[in-house]
Amino acid sequence: MDTAEETLTYVYAVAPVTEHLEDTAAGLRGIYGSPVLFLTAPPPAGPGDPPAPLVFAAGHVPRGDFDESALKNHFEDLEWLEGVARAHHDVVQALSVHTTVLPLRMATVYEDDERARQALSEQYRTFAERLERLGGHTEFGVKLYLAPTPDPAGGEADAGAGAGGATSPGKAYLRRRRAQHNAVEVMYGQARTAAALVEAVAFDYASQRVRHPTQSGELAGSAQNVLNDAYLVPDACAGQFKAAVEDAVSTFGGVRVEVTGPWAPYSFAMPPVERRDPPPADDGQDEGQDEPEHAEGGEHGP
């Protein structure tokens, strides 16, 4: 990274210019420990009042790691991805503590600072309008999980065999399958009811929702994730929102809610398509909603 030809300009987020913005970034480091800097562009001319001054929160990264061909390889490297995603997220979160931010996708890169400024200028009004709507709001994640359940029919089958004499293997198997099916139906019925209640309670406080695909594997652990929503919540209601959502499912056995946040509004960087679908289907898998679009750039951020 000794010369400009060896670097690209990486953009983390858009932020409004505030009195103490420079102080916010003092000492802030991003990917590979590179300093965070602010790039400006003049507001576009046009009818009406000019948009508020905006900046790109940016930094410089090695071209060899972030050009198109390198990124194709890196996106297969989970360890590299985790490090970059964490650094990206840390910068955005640090800025969000002091001002409203519009997070951009991870790996949003430009050839140089001038190209980045040009992109900021071209999308200035879109960014300004979105930041105005996000002001005073933060994102909260709401996930519902179903805990693993033991075989509900094992004891029943054994008891039947002891009380009424020998039970044929075929009948015992059918009995177990029927009991398992009934238990699953009850479990997902509870999940649907809990999810509907969470949605109703959440919208008493939140202004927008985005439905993400449910998680599986290591991300979900041993429990099954049946709902994965993000809500945009006014800062003044944050505590009430969290308490109300957690309380909404407190009486449902086998259903656990996880509320995370406040986060920078990653899910609301661009206007999402709002849908109030009935949450989890019978198979426990939610179709989800397409990821909301962010500004031009690379893959979706953390």
Disulfide bonds with the S-S distance in Angstrom:
none
